[in-house]
Amino acid sequence: MSFNASDILFIVMVVAVVVLTIVCILQRLSVRSRINRAVDNEHRRNAGEIRDLNADLQRFMYLYNDLKASKSAELPDTQRTLPADAVSIQDAGDIIIAQKKLESEKEELALRNQKLWDMSLSIQKEKQHIQLIKNDIEEKHKNITDSIAYAKRIQDAVVPRTEILRDALPDYFLFWRPKETVSGDFYWMKREGDILVFAIADCTGHGVPGAFMSMMGVAFLNEICAKIDDTVRPSDILEQLRTLVITTLKQKNEDILEPKDGMDIALCTLNLKTRVLRFSGANNPMYLVRAGELTEYRPVKNPIGLYPRLLQFETTEIQTQPGDYVYMFSDGYADQFGGEVGKKMSYKRFKGILTDICKRTSIASEQEKLIADYLDEWRAEFMQMDDVLVGGYKM
């Protein structure tokens, strides 16, 4: 029996249909089996939950019957005939009482919340008031700071130009470090021909009060030294300056024991031709360093101002040599607290510093830097106590 191509194709198609039918039947049977297993599992789980619920219900019923029996035993005989739901009514009463208590506590909590809210509003108003005060203080502080800054400009403009020293001396420095913006220390100088007058002064106080005194001192020195020549003596200048301060500040003998405003000052005149230096001091000395040796020229122990025992100021005359260094200063440097134990630097240590810097360099700008470095190292974290002014003048 022979088959042609069409017969073979037909047979293949029939076999394929049969195979596909069998596969579909098997898949349906597999799906139905899985569904049946899932349904059985769900039934078993539901049955377990039902059993658990029945067990819980039986346990609750047991507790309820036990509670009802105990309540019935506590009632008088006349009330034991109450219906079975009497316990439930009493329980409801207890619930009402508890609810009322809860409402009362809720009202009390609401009152507390209201008080807290009122306090919050009060605090907020107080914060706003404090902020207004803070803004006002900041504005006043700014105005004061601006005024002090302007006062600093005035003070800087009042003191003489340092070009006077630059034109007269080979070298010099002025290390000026006010404690605040403006200073009670000041330097002063004037040149007329071959005569140079220069001074370092320390006024009473620092900051704004000291600055007022310093500007007054500058004005008085300008007035006293309107005309100078080789005959002028530093002691005469200090005598006139003391008279003007006492008169202007209306200082009187009856108030002699009260603290007096005034100043300490070291003042020199120098003849640029003869190199003769004249010195006079009111409480402030002058140091001269020559060839590594320091010589101290002492002042008269009187301030520029009223004092219980007024002494005449004196003039000391020195023939300077080229390379000599003259130092004048306020007490702020030597009185600065610092070091390991927080004590004053002292004039003894200050003299050692000046001698050391003269040995290390003769250049004024380098000496000024060393002066600043020594002070910063000594002071460290301590507060600056006073205005600091040191003048170094190379002959």
C-alpha positions as CSV (number, residue, x, y, z in Angstrom):
1,M,0.0,0.0,0.0
2,S,1.5,3.2,-1.1
3,F,0.9,6.7,0.2
4,N,1.3,9.8,-1.7
5,A,2.4,13.2,-0.3
6,S,-1.1,14.4,0.4
7,D,-2.0,11.3,2.4
8,I,1.2,11.6,4.5
9,L,0.4,15.3,5.2
10,F,-3.2,14.4,6.2
11,I,-2.0,11.6,8.6
12,V,0.6,14.0,10.2
13,M,-2.2,16.6,10.7
14,V,-4.5,14.0,12.3
15,V,-1.7,12.8,14.7
16,A,-0.9,16.4,15.6
17,V,-4.6,17.1,16.4
18,V,-4.8,14.0,18.6
19,V,-1.6,14.9,20.4
20,L,-2.8,18.5,21.0
21,T,-6.1,17.2,22.3
22,I,-4.4,14.8,24.7
23,V,-2.1,17.6,26.0
24,C,-5.1,20.0,26.6
25,I,-7.0,17.2,28.5
26,L,-4.0,16.6,30.6
27,Q,-3.5,20.3,31.4
28,R,-7.2,20.7,32.4
29,L,-6.9,17.7,34.7
30,S,-3.7,19.1,36.3
31,V,-5.4,22.5,36.8
32,R,-8.5,20.9,38.3
33,S,-6.3,18.9,40.6
34,R,-4.5,22.0,41.9
35,I,-7.8,23.8,42.4
36,N,-9.2,20.9,44.4
37,R,-6.1,20.8,46.6
38,A,-6.4,24.6,47.2
39,V,-10.1,24.3,48.1
40,D,-9.4,21.5,50.5
41,N,-6.6,23.5,52.2
42,E,-8.9,26.5,52.5
43,H,-11.6,24.3,54.0
44,R,-9.2,22.9,56.5
45,R,-7.9,26.4,57.5
46,N,-11.5,27.7,57.9
47,A,-12.4,24.7,59.9
48,G,-9.4,25.3,62.2
49,E,-10.4,29.0,62.7
50,I,-14.0,28.0,63.4
51,R,-12.7,25.6,66.1
52,D,-10.6,28.3,67.6
53,L,-13.5,30.7,67.6
54,N,-15.7,28.1,69.3
55,A,-13.1,27.5,71.9
56,D,-12.8,31.3,72.6
57,L,-16.5,31.6,72.8
58,Q,-16.8,28.7,75.2
59,R,-14.0,30.3,77.4
60,F,-15.8,33.7,77.3
61,M,-19.1,32.1,78.3
62,Y,-17.4,30.3,81.1
63,L,-15.9,33.6,82.4
64,Y,-19.3,35.3,82.0
65,N,-21.2,32.7,83.9
66,D,-18.5,32.7,86.6
67,L,-18.7,36.5,86.9
68,K,-22.5,36.4,87.0
69,A,-22.4,33.8,89.8
70,S,-20.0,35.9,91.8
71,K,-22.2,39.0,91.4
72,S,-25.3,37.1,92.4
73,A,-23.6,35.9,95.5
74,E,-22.7,39.4,96.6
75,L,-26.3,40.7,96.3
76,P,-28.8,40.6,99.2
77,D,-31.3,37.8,99.2
78,T,-34.0,40.2,98.1
79,Q,-32.1,41.2,95.0
80,R,-31.0,37.7,93.9
81,T,-34.2,37.3,92.0
82,L,-33.2,40.0,89.6
83,P,-33.2,39.0,86.0
84,A,-30.1,37.5,84.5
85,D,-29.2,40.7,82.6
86,A,-28.9,42.7,85.9
87,V,-25.2,42.1,85.9
88,S,-25.0,43.6,82.4
89,I,-26.9,46.7,83.6
90,Q,-24.5,47.2,86.5
91,D,-21.6,46.7,84.2
92,A,-23.1,49.4,82.0
93,G,-23.3,51.7,85.0
94,D,-19.7,51.2,85.8
95,I,-18.9,52.0,82.2
96,I,-20.9,55.2,82.4
97,I,-19.1,56.2,85.6
98,A,-15.7,55.5,84.0
99,Q,-16.8,57.5,80.9
100,K,-17.8,60.4,83.1
101,K,-14.4,60.3,84.8
102,L,-12.7,60.1,81.5
103,E,-14.7,63.2,80.3
104,S,-13.7,65.0,83.5
105,E,-10.1,64.2,82.9
106,K,-10.5,65.3,79.3
107,E,-11.9,68.7,80.4
108,E,-9.1,69.1,82.9
109,L,-6.6,68.3,80.1
110,A,-8.3,70.9,77.9
111,L,-8.0,73.5,80.6
112,R,-4.3,72.7,81.0
113,N,-3.9,73.0,77.2
114,Q,-5.6,76.3,77.3
115,K,-3.2,77.5,80.1
116,L,-0.2,76.3,78.0
117,W,-1.6,78.1,75.0
118,D,-2.0,81.3,77.0
119,M,1.5,80.9,78.4
120,S,2.8,80.3,74.8
121,L,1.1,83.5,73.6
122,S,2.6,85.4,76.6
123,I,6.1,84.0,75.9
124,Q,5.7,85.0,72.2
125,K,4.8,88.5,73.2
126,E,7.7,88.7,75.6
127,K,10.0,87.4,72.8
128,Q,8.8,90.1,70.5
129,H,9.3,92.7,73.2
130,I,12.9,91.4,73.9
131,Q,13.6,91.5,70.1
132,L,12.5,95.1,70.0
133,I,14.8,95.9,72.9
134,K,17.6,93.9,71.2
135,N,17.1,95.8,68.0
136,D,17.2,99.1,69.9
137,I,20.4,98.2,71.7
138,E,22.0,97.1,68.5
139,E,21.1,100.3,66.8
140,K,22.4,102.3,69.7
141,H,25.6,100.2,69.8
142,K,26.1,100.9,66.1
143,N,25.6,104.6,66.6
144,I,28.1,104.5,69.5
145,T,30.6,102.4,67.5
146,D,30.2,104.8,64.5
147,S,30.8,107.8,66.8
148,I,33.9,106.2,68.4
149,A,35.2,105.3,64.9
150,Y,34.7,108.9,63.9
151,A,36.5,110.0,67.1
152,K,39.4,107.7,66.1
153,R,39.6,109.6,62.8
154,I,39.7,112.9,64.7
155,Q,42.3,111.6,67.1
156,D,44.5,110.4,64.2
157,A,44.1,113.8,62.5
158,V,45.0,115.7,65.7
159,V,48.3,114.0,66.4
160,P,51.2,115.5,64.3
161,R,52.3,113.9,61.1
162,T,55.1,111.3,61.5
163,E,56.9,112.8,58.5
164,I,58.3,115.3,61.0
165,L,60.3,112.5,62.6
166,R,61.1,110.9,59.2
167,D,62.7,114.1,57.9
168,A,64.6,114.7,61.2
169,L,65.9,111.3,62.3
170,P,67.7,108.5,60.5
171,D,65.1,106.0,61.7
172,Y,62.3,105.6,64.2
173,F,59.2,103.6,65.1
174,L,56.0,104.2,67.0
175,F,54.3,101.0,68.2
176,W,50.8,102.2,69.2
177,R,48.2,99.6,70.2
178,P,45.1,101.1,71.9
179,K,43.1,98.9,74.3
180,E,40.0,100.1,72.6
181,T,39.3,102.0,69.3
182,V,40.5,105.3,70.7
183,S,43.5,105.8,73.0
184,G,44.5,107.7,76.1
185,D,48.1,107.4,75.0
186,F,49.4,109.8,72.4
187,Y,52.7,110.8,70.7
188,W,53.5,114.4,69.8
189,M,56.3,116.1,67.9
190,K,57.3,119.4,66.3
191,R,60.3,120.7,64.4
192,E,61.4,124.2,63.9
193,G,64.7,124.7,62.2
194,D,67.3,122.4,63.8
195,I,65.2,121.9,67.0
196,L,63.0,118.8,67.3
197,V,60.6,118.3,70.2
198,F,59.0,114.9,70.6
199,A,57.0,113.3,73.4
200,I,55.1,110.2,74.5
201,A,52.2,110.7,76.9
202,D,49.8,108.5,78.9
203,C,46.6,110.2,79.9
204,T,44.3,109.2,82.8
205,G,42.1,106.3,81.7
206,H,41.7,104.8,78.2
207,G,39.1,104.6,75.6
208,V,36.9,107.7,75.1
209,P,37.7,109.5,78.4
210,G,41.5,109.0,77.7
211,A,41.1,110.1,74.1
212,F,39.5,113.4,75.3
213,M,42.5,114.0,77.6
214,S,44.9,113.1,74.8
215,M,43.4,115.6,72.4
216,M,43.5,118.3,75.1
217,G,47.2,117.4,75.7
218,V,48.0,117.7,72.0
219,A,46.2,121.1,71.8
220,F,48.1,122.4,74.8
221,L,51.5,121.2,73.5
222,N,50.8,122.9,70.2
223,E,50.0,126.1,72.1
224,I,53.0,126.0,74.4
225,C,55.4,125.1,71.5
226,A,54.1,127.6,69.0
227,K,57.6,129.0,68.9
228,I,60.7,127.0,69.9
229,D,64.4,127.5,69.7
230,D,67.6,126.1,71.3
231,T,66.9,127.8,74.6
232,V,63.6,125.9,75.2
233,R,63.9,123.5,78.1
234,P,61.6,120.4,78.4
235,S,61.0,121.1,82.1
236,D,59.6,124.5,81.2
237,I,57.2,122.9,78.7
238,L,56.0,120.5,81.3
239,E,55.5,123.2,83.9
240,Q,53.3,125.2,81.5
241,L,51.5,122.0,80.5
242,R,50.7,121.2,84.1
243,T,49.4,124.7,84.7
244,L,47.1,124.6,81.7
245,V,45.7,121.1,82.8
246,I,45.0,122.3,86.3
247,T,43.3,125.5,85.2
248,T,41.3,123.9,82.4
249,L,40.0,121.0,84.5
250,K,39.3,123.4,87.5
251,Q,41.3,121.2,89.8
252,K,41.3,122.6,93.4
253,N,43.4,121.9,96.5
254,E,40.4,121.1,98.7
255,D,39.7,118.0,96.5
256,I,43.4,117.0,96.7
257,L,42.7,113.5,98.0
258,E,40.3,112.6,95.1
259,P,41.7,111.0,92.0
260,K,42.7,113.7,89.5
261,D,42.7,113.7,85.7
262,G,45.9,114.4,84.0
263,M,48.8,112.6,82.3
264,D,52.3,111.2,82.6
265,I,54.7,112.2,79.9
266,A,58.3,111.9,78.7
267,L,59.4,114.9,76.5
268,C,62.7,115.5,74.7
269,T,64.2,118.3,72.7
270,L,67.0,117.5,70.2
271,N,69.4,119.9,68.5
272,L,69.9,118.2,65.1
273,K,73.3,120.0,64.6
274,T,74.9,119.5,68.0
275,R,73.1,116.2,68.8
276,V,72.4,117.5,72.3
277,L,69.3,115.8,73.7
278,R,67.4,117.3,76.6
279,F,64.9,115.2,78.6
280,S,62.2,115.9,81.2
281,G,59.7,113.5,82.5
282,A,56.5,113.5,84.6
283,N,56.3,110.0,86.1
284,N,57.6,108.5,82.8
285,P,61.3,107.8,82.3
286,M,63.4,107.6,79.1
287,Y,65.8,104.9,78.2
288,L,68.9,105.3,76.0
289,V,70.7,102.2,74.6
290,R,74.3,102.7,73.4
291,A,76.5,99.8,72.3
292,G,74.2,97.3,73.9
293,E,74.1,99.1,77.3
294,L,70.8,100.6,78.6
295,T,70.8,103.8,80.6
296,E,67.7,105.0,82.4
297,Y,66.9,108.7,82.9
298,R,64.5,109.0,85.7
299,P,61.5,111.4,85.8
300,V,60.1,113.6,88.5
301,K,57.5,111.7,90.5
302,N,54.7,114.1,89.7
303,P,51.9,113.9,87.1
304,I,50.7,116.6,84.8
305,G,47.9,117.7,87.0
306,L,47.1,118.5,90.6
307,Y,49.1,116.5,93.2
308,P,49.4,116.7,97.0
309,R,53.0,117.7,96.7
310,L,53.9,119.6,93.6
311,L,57.6,119.2,92.5
312,Q,59.5,121.2,90.0
313,F,60.2,119.3,86.8
314,E,63.9,118.9,85.9
315,T,65.8,118.8,82.6
316,T,68.6,116.3,81.9
317,E,71.1,117.0,79.0
318,I,72.7,114.2,77.1
319,Q,75.3,114.3,74.3
320,T,74.1,111.6,71.9
321,Q,76.2,109.6,69.5
322,P,75.3,108.2,66.1
323,G,73.5,104.9,66.5
324,D,72.1,105.6,69.9
325,Y,68.5,104.6,70.4
326,V,66.2,106.6,72.6
327,Y,63.0,104.9,73.9
328,M,60.0,106.6,75.5
329,F,56.8,104.8,76.4
330,S,53.6,104.6,78.4
331,D,53.1,102.1,81.2
332,G,50.8,99.8,79.2
333,Y,53.7,97.5,77.9
334,A,55.4,96.9,81.2
335,D,52.1,96.5,83.1
336,Q,50.7,93.9,80.8
337,F,49.7,90.6,82.5
338,G,50.9,87.4,81.0
339,G,53.5,84.7,81.2
340,E,53.0,81.3,82.7
341,V,51.6,82.6,86.0
342,G,49.7,85.7,84.8
343,K,51.9,88.4,86.4
344,K,53.0,91.8,85.1
345,M,55.8,92.0,82.6
346,S,57.7,94.5,84.8
347,Y,60.1,97.3,83.8
348,K,63.0,95.0,84.4
349,R,61.9,92.6,81.8
350,F,61.0,95.4,79.5
351,K,64.5,96.8,79.7
352,G,65.9,93.4,78.8
353,I,63.6,93.3,75.7
354,L,64.8,96.7,74.5
355,T,68.5,95.7,75.1
356,D,67.9,92.5,73.2
357,I,66.2,94.0,70.1
358,C,69.0,96.6,69.9
359,K,71.6,93.8,69.7
360,R,69.5,91.9,67.1
361,T,68.8,94.8,64.7
362,S,69.2,98.6,64.4
363,I,66.4,98.9,61.8
364,A,63.4,100.6,63.4
365,S,60.7,98.6,61.5
366,E,62.3,95.3,62.6
367,Q,62.5,96.5,66.2
368,E,58.8,97.5,66.1
369,K,57.9,94.0,64.9
370,L,60.1,92.4,67.7
371,I,58.4,94.7,70.2
372,A,55.0,93.5,69.0
373,D,56.0,89.8,69.0
374,Y,57.4,90.0,72.5
375,L,54.2,91.5,73.8
376,D,51.9,89.0,72.0
377,E,54.0,86.1,73.2
378,W,53.9,87.4,76.8
379,R,50.2,88.3,76.8
380,A,49.1,85.0,75.1
381,E,45.4,84.6,76.1
382,F,45.3,87.3,78.7
383,M,43.2,90.4,78.0
384,Q,45.1,93.6,77.1
385,M,45.1,95.7,80.2
386,D,45.8,99.2,79.0
387,D,46.8,101.3,76.0
388,V,50.3,100.5,74.8
389,L,52.6,103.0,73.1
390,V,56.4,102.7,72.6
391,G,58.5,105.1,70.6
392,G,62.0,104.3,69.4
393,Y,64.1,107.1,68.0
394,K,67.5,106.4,66.3
395,M,70.0,109.2,66.8
